[in-house]
Amino acid sequence: MHEFTDGCASQYKSRHCFGDISQTSDDFGYQHFTRNFFETSHAKGPQDAAGGIIKRQADCAILRGQTQIRTAKDLYEYANSFLTQPRSHCKRRIFRYAETIHRDNRLSFKPVPSIRSLHQVRASRDSAKGLINISELSCFCVNCCHHMYDQCSSSIKTGGYTEWEMKREYRADAQENEENEQVSLQELVSVGQLVALYTDDDEEEYYMLKVEKSMETLRIDTTDSWGSLLPAGTPVFRGLYYNKTNSPFQYRLVNRKAVVPAALQILCRDIEIVNDGLITNEECAEFIPLLKDQGK
């Protein structure tokens, strides 16, 4: 079995998902199982669009004061009440709420080093239970396709495979591992993304920044176009700021270079910049609730 998925950490690429893969041969009877990960934002399909519609409509309903959603059941009841009517592009919508999910085993495993950089993980019935093989790059050469991984013809490029034992995690280990699993901003932010930044300005809740360059560390003391002095050694992103317009929830691009410390909290990965740099009300609805939650 070969799987191809995106690299969403909460769905397919977490340590717990890797632990589940290590049990795949016993659970489903596969002789060989391989999961390959696309880069961020690749391999999107109809299921992602469907989930995006539900989340966006729910966010807008909360902002407009039409409903309150605090649990999965609240979301189900809202979707069942307001999002089941047929549309021109959708013949039928059905929502099912599962209060509990039965699992045969406890899906809680200890961390895998550098898991964000891995793009292939495989398990085999021939290996001991709990063992997986991981690699930074996927390979489908003739030898790998015939499961002769020790004879991989692209091992110089891929770096080969590393055997790793997935160990169960118990409550005593949980707090320590939570700290180890924190993802750096450098891994989360990429060029072209739109991010929201907290501000101490009484008149502004937050600023918007379009990232123009990857994270870098300043070599000398630097003053940006806004008059902020940043000492050498500060990790920063460079980009362009947005200012509010007179219209609610709209921002216009400020054509001045900016440099900001790496202290951003909210990412908006899928927003496209159109209409002369204006951000619409619906786009703002995606991250405003998150900003309010962070401010609590």
C-alpha positions in Angstrom: 0.0 0.0 0.0 1.3 3.4 -1.0 -0.3 6.6 0.4 0.3 10.2 -0.7 -0.8 12.9 1.6 0.1 16.5 2.5 2.2 17.3 5.5 -0.5 18.5 7.9 1.0 17.8 11.3 -2.4 17.3 13.1 -3.7 14.8 10.5 -1.0 12.8 8.8 2.5 13.8 10.0 2.5 13.7 13.8 4.4 11.3 16.0 1.0 9.6 16.8 0.3 9.1 13.1 3.8 7.5 12.7 3.0 5.3 15.7 -0.2 4.2 14.0 1.7 3.4 10.9 4.0 1.2 12.9 1.0 -1.0 13.8 -0.5 -1.0 10.2 0.7 -4.5 9.2 -1.0 -6.1 12.2 -4.1 -4.0 12.0 -4.8 -4.3 8.2 -2.7 -7.2 7.1 -0.4 -5.2 4.7 2.9 -6.8 3.9 4.4 -3.4 3.1 3.0 0.0 3.9 4.5 3.4 2.8 3.3 6.9 3.3 4.7 9.8 1.3 4.3 13.4 2.2 3.9 16.3 -0.3 5.2 19.8 0.5 3.0 22.3 2.3 -0.1 23.3 0.3 0.4 20.6 -2.3 -2.0 17.7 -3.0 -5.1 19.7 -2.1 -8.4 18.2 -3.3 -12.2 18.5 -3.0 -12.2 17.3 0.6 -10.1 20.3 1.6 -12.5 22.7 -0.2 -15.4 21.2 1.6 -13.8 21.5 5.0 -12.7 25.1 4.2 -16.3 26.1 3.3 -17.6 24.8 6.6 -14.9 26.5 8.7 -15.3 29.8 6.8 -19.1 29.8 7.2 -18.8 29.0 10.9 -16.3 31.8 11.5 -18.5 34.3 9.7 -21.6 33.2 11.7 -19.7 33.7 15.0 -18.4 37.1 14.0 -21.9 38.2 13.1 -23.3 37.0 16.4 -25.6 34.4 14.7 -24.4 31.5 16.8 -21.9 30.3 19.4 -19.7 27.3 18.6 -17.7 25.9 21.5 -17.6 22.1 20.8 -17.7 19.7 17.9 -21.4 19.0 18.6 -22.1 22.8 18.3 -20.4 22.8 14.9 -22.4 19.8 13.8 -25.7 21.3 14.9 -24.9 24.6 13.1 -23.9 22.9 9.9 -27.0 20.7 10.0 -29.2 23.7 10.5 -27.7 26.2 8.1 -25.5 24.4 5.6 -27.7 21.5 4.4 -29.8 23.3 1.8 -28.9 22.5 -1.8 -26.9 25.0 -3.8 -26.2 25.4 -7.5 -22.8 23.7 -7.1 -23.9 21.1 -4.5 -26.6 18.5 -4.8 -26.6 17.2 -1.2 -24.9 17.7 2.1 -25.0 15.2 5.0 -23.4 15.8 8.4 -22.8 13.0 10.9 -21.8 13.6 14.5 -19.7 10.9 16.3 -19.6 11.5 20.0 -16.9 9.0 20.6 -14.4 7.1 18.3 -13.6 3.6 19.3 -9.8 2.8 19.1 -8.2 -0.6 19.6 -5.0 0.9 20.9 -3.9 4.1 22.7 -2.5 6.4 19.9 0.1 8.2 22.0 3.7 7.9 21.1 7.0 9.6 21.9 8.4 12.2 19.5 10.4 11.4 16.3 13.4 13.7 15.7 13.2 16.2 12.9 9.7 14.9 11.9 9.0 18.1 9.9 11.8 17.3 7.4 10.7 13.7 6.7 8.8 12.9 3.5 8.6 9.1 3.6 7.8 6.6 6.3 7.2 2.9 5.8 6.4 -0.2 7.8 6.7 -3.9 7.0 5.4 -7.1 8.3 9.0 -8.4 8.2 10.1 -5.8 10.7 9.6 -6.0 14.5 6.4 -4.5 15.8 6.7 -0.8 16.4 9.6 -0.3 14.0 9.4 2.1 11.1 11.8 3.3 8.4 12.0 7.0 7.8 13.6 9.2 5.1 13.9 12.8 4.2 13.1 12.1 0.6 10.9 9.5 -1.2 12.3 7.1 -3.7 10.7 4.9 -6.3 13.6 3.3 -8.0 13.3 -0.3 -9.3 14.9 -1.7 -6.1 12.8 0.3 -3.7 9.6 -0.6 -5.7 10.6 -4.3 -5.1 11.2 -3.6 -1.4 15.0 -4.0 -1.7 15.6 -0.8 0.2 19.2 -1.6 1.1 20.0 -1.6 -2.6 18.4 1.8 -3.3 20.0 3.4 -6.4 19.3 6.9 -5.2 20.5 6.6 -1.6 23.1 9.3 -2.1 20.4 11.8 -3.0 17.8 10.6 -0.5 20.1 9.9 2.4 18.8 6.4 2.7 16.5 5.1 5.4 16.8 5.3 9.2 15.1 2.6 11.4 13.2 4.1 14.3 11.3 2.4 17.1 8.0 4.0 18.0 7.6 3.9 21.8 4.4 4.4 23.7 4.0 7.7 25.6 2.5 7.8 29.1 1.2 10.7 31.2 4.5 11.1 33.0 6.2 11.9 29.6 3.5 14.1 28.1 4.5 17.5 29.6 8.2 17.1 28.7 7.4 16.1 25.1 5.0 19.0 24.6 7.9 21.3 25.0 10.1 19.3 22.6 7.4 19.4 19.9 7.1 23.1 19.6 7.6 24.1 16.0 9.8 27.0 15.1 8.5 30.0 13.2 11.0 29.3 10.5 9.2 26.0 9.7 5.8 27.6 9.8 6.3 30.8 7.8 7.1 30.9 4.1 7.6 33.6 1.5 4.4 35.1 0.3 2.3 34.3 3.4 0.1 36.8 5.1 0.6 37.0 8.9 -1.0 39.0 11.7 1.2 40.7 14.3 0.3 41.9 17.7 0.9 45.6 18.4 1.2 47.9 21.5 -0.5 50.7 19.5 -3.7 51.7 21.3 -5.3 52.5 18.0 -4.4 49.2 16.3 -5.2 45.7 17.5 -2.7 44.1 15.1 -0.8 44.8 11.9 -0.8 42.7 8.7 2.4 41.7 7.1 3.1 40.0 3.7 6.4 38.0 4.1 8.9 38.9 1.4 11.9 37.0 2.6 12.6 34.0 4.7 13.7 34.3 8.4 17.2 35.7 8.8 19.4 36.8 11.7 20.6 40.4 11.7 24.4 40.8 11.6 24.4 44.5 12.6 22.1 46.8 14.5 19.3 47.8 12.1 16.6 50.5 11.9 13.6 49.8 9.7 11.5 52.2 7.8 9.2 52.6 10.8 12.0 53.8 13.1 12.3 50.5 15.1 15.8 49.7 16.3 16.7 46.0 16.2 20.0 44.8 17.7 22.3 42.4 15.9 21.4 38.8 16.5 17.7 39.3 16.3 15.9 36.8 14.1 13.5 38.7 11.7 11.2 38.4 8.7 11.2 41.1 6.1 8.0 42.1 4.3 5.4 44.7 3.6 2.8 46.1 6.0 -0.9 46.6 5.5 -2.8 49.7 6.8 -6.5 49.8 7.6 -8.7 51.7 5.1 -11.9 53.6 5.8 -13.9 50.5 4.9 -14.4 47.9 7.7 -12.1 44.9 7.6 -10.1 46.2 4.6 -6.4 46.9 4.4 -4.2 48.5 1.8 -0.6 47.6 1.1 2.0 50.1 2.4 4.8 50.2 -0.2 7.6 50.5 2.3 10.0 47.8 3.3 9.7 46.6 6.9 11.6 44.3 9.2 9.9 42.7 12.2 11.0 40.5 15.0 10.0 36.9 14.7 7.1 37.2 17.2 4.1 36.5 15.0 1.3 34.3 16.2 -1.3 33.7 13.5 -0.7 32.4 9.9 -3.2 32.8 7.0 -1.8 30.3 4.5 -4.4 30.3 1.8 -5.2 34.0 1.4 -4.5 35.4 -2.1 -3.6 39.1 -2.6 -6.0 40.6 -5.1 -7.9 43.9 -5.7 -4.8 46.1 -5.4 -3.8 44.6 -2.0 -7.2 44.8 -0.3 -8.2 42.1 2.1 -11.9 41.3 2.2 -14.3 40.8 5.2 -14.4 37.0 4.6 -10.6 36.7 4.6 -10.4 38.7 7.9 -13.0 36.4 9.4 -10.5 33.5 9.1 -7.9 35.0 11.6 -9.8 37.5 13.8 -11.2 34.8 16.1 -7.7 33.4 16.5 -6.3 36.8 17.5 -9.0 37.2 20.1 -8.3 33.8 21.5 -4.5 34.5 21.7 -5.2 37.8 23.5 -7.1 36.0 26.4 
